């Protein structure tokens, strides 16, 4: 009986029997354990035979090795830059995106050993993915075969054939790339498969047309207004409303033109804005995207809600021409009138939709504007005007607006704006721990340091300690890359 059979029998029936040596390769080690007590000897023999067979097992077939990773011609980043990346992957200061921007700008690659951790970080945080896709290069693509959660990286390599065979994510990547490079061809792809698409896919494809949007897209978007899906119709209507010169914007202008007029009221005959809301909602208005019921929490009644939606589709410059007043004056009159909610909400939406700079500035300069309303207005402004409007608010109510600076001004700051921000903070440092600003200042300054110009030297005050630390770290990061000047 072979040792293997004896071991199996002992394992099944018990360890009482003595093992009989039969000239196997295990004779010598089995001889060593033969003098032990029977149960222990049998258990040791089981362990020995099992380990021997596992260690000596041969693969049934030769393993298939992956093809080697294509070479990446970019040089490695410097040792100092690699050290910074290692620290940032532990969430040091929150500057990982800036490190990636610096590395990609000078076309250097991160160390191979840090790439898996970097891919994991981008898997968790979608905002990092475009920059990580560039930094990862060919090695990143090669590594995706070993970790399915890194599959998002493959969408950064656009293959137009994926439009016919790829997943929705891959098809959206193709569409996004083509809308930036050949928008008409991109729209033609959407039209070629439109009748077979699901509603959610249609909606996302229409949303993607916002990139490179032009009147060339109007005919297709008009056809989408007749789609069976309400979300597709709504999305198409939003794009047509933003498209200056579209037929939808003309239809909305005709509907709203007679609804708003300037009048006089009171003994002083002050100017007021009189509004006649729509009486009814017809099928053509519904087709153009006007929704029947106002959302929960809206201050507008049903008729005012219909009228406001039409107003939001009209370029606000129309009212300046028609009434001969600047945006600031029209906003002032509207605020003091009976129809303030309808007019201000409609004009704010139109200003954001059409990027109407003078209207955006007029709203942004309004110190009474709630923060949640100010956010989309400030983000629609160009950075120089955004900074100018914020400085004007800081001159009026600094303690109210200082905590909102990083929220409303998320672009890289100029040196002049950074100095003005620091001056405003210095002049309004809390004197008491109970001051509301004392609870808001630390996170505000930390976020501000990620946006501020690194040419700035902050005041030598304890309140600016973390701000200073982050600025110094950013300077070191920049110096670790070639051809990077202090900014």
JONORMO-V850537 format. One record per backbone hydrogen bond with DSSP energy under -1.0 kcal/mol. NH is the residue of the N-H (numbers start at 1). CO is the residue of the C=O. If there is no record, write none. Layout:
NH_CO + NH_CO
This chain:
6_2 + 7_3 + 8_4 + 9_5 + 10_6 + 11_7 + 12_8 + 13_9 + 14_10 + 27_24 + 30_26 + 31_27 + 32_28 + 33_29 + 36_33 + 41_37 + 42_38 + 43_39 + 44_40 + 45_41 + 46_42 + 47_43 + 48_44 + 49_45 + 50_46 + 51_47 + 52_48 + 53_49 + 54_50 + 55_51 + 56_52 + 77_109 + 82_78 + 83_79 + 84_80 + 85_81 + 86_82 + 87_83 + 88_84 + 89_85 + 90_87 + 91_88 + 95_92 + 99_95 + 100_96 + 101_97 + 102_98 + 103_99 + 104_100 + 105_101 + 106_102 + 108_103 + 109_75 + 114_111 + 115_112 + 118_114 + 119_115 + 120_116 + 121_117 + 122_118 + 123_119 + 124_120 + 125_121 + 128_125 + 129_126 + 132_128 + 133_129 + 134_130 + 135_131 + 136_132 + 137_133 + 140_136 + 141_137 + 142_138 + 143_139 + 145_142 + 146_143 + 150_147 + 151_148 + 153_150 + 154_151 + 155_152 + 156_153 + 157_154 + 162_159 + 163_160 + 164_161 + 165_161 + 166_162 + 171_167 + 172_168 + 173_169 + 174_170 + 175_171 + 176_172 + 177_173 + 178_174 + 179_175 + 180_176 + 182_178 + 186_182 + 187_183 + 188_184 + 189_185 + 190_186 + 191_187 + 192_188 + 196_193 + 197_194 + 202_198 + 203_199 + 204_200 + 205_201 + 206_202 + 207_203 + 208_204 + 209_206 + 210_207 + 211_208 + 213_210 + 217_214 + 218_215 + 221_217 + 222_218 + 223_219 + 224_220 + 226_223 + 227_224 + 233_229 + 234_230 + 235_231 + 236_232 + 237_233 + 238_234 + 239_235 + 240_236 + 241_237 + 242_238 + 246_243 + 250_246 + 251_247 + 252_248 + 253_249 + 254_250 + 255_251 + 256_252 + 257_253 + 259_256 + 261_274 + 263_272 + 265_270 + 269_266 + 270_265 + 272_263 + 274_261 + 276_259 + 286_282 + 287_283 + 288_284 + 289_286 + 290_285 + 298_295 + 305_301 + 306_302 + 307_303 + 308_304 + 309_305 + 310_306 + 311_307 + 312_308 + 313_310 + 314_311 + 318_315 + 319_316 + 321_317 + 322_318 + 323_319 + 324_320 + 330_326 + 331_327 + 332_328 + 333_329 + 334_330 + 335_331 + 336_332 + 337_334 + 343_339 + 344_340 + 345_341 + 346_342 + 347_343 + 348_344 + 349_345 + 350_346 + 351_347 + 352_348 + 353_349 + 354_350 + 356_351 + 357_355 + 360_356 + 361_357 + 362_358 + 363_359 + 364_360 + 365_361 + 366_363 + 369_366 + 374_370 + 375_371 + 378_374 + 379_375 + 380_376 + 386_382 + 387_383 + 388_384 + 389_385 + 390_386 + 391_387 + 392_388 + 393_389 + 394_390 + 395_391 + 397_393 + 401_397 + 402_398 + 405_402 + 408_404 + 409_405 + 413_451 + 418_414 + 419_415 + 420_416 + 421_417 + 422_418 + 423_419 + 424_420 + 425_421 + 426_422 + 427_423 + 428_425 + 435_432 + 438_435 + 441_437 + 444_440 + 445_441 + 446_442 + 447_443 + 448_444 + 449_445 + 451_448 + 452_448 + 456_453 + 461_459 + 464_461 + 465_462 + 468_464 + 469_465 + 470_466 + 471_467 + 472_468 + 473_469 + 474_470 + 475_471 + 476_472 + 477_473 + 478_474 + 479_475 + 480_476 + 481_478
